[in-house]
Amino acid sequence: MEEAAARVRGRVAPHTWEAFRLTAVEGLSGAEAAARLGVRVATVFAARKNVQRMLRDVLGELDRAADG
């Protein structure tokens, strides 16, 4: 997971990663994360969704590489 997180973090804008981190890792609500970042709640949820999708994709790539 650490490798996947590092790869995805390098591919997204800092505020996108921070929105994901605040909600998925730190457990803040979308409203709390939005207030901290100065963005709309919808932006926080879109960022989280995109990062989660990217993490799934990278984890799949890493899994396939380990099997091959």
Secondary structure, 3 states (H helix, E strand, C coil): CHHHHHHHHHHCCHHHHHHHHHHHHCCCCHHHHHHHHCCCHHHHHHHHHHHHHHHHHHHHHHHHHHHC
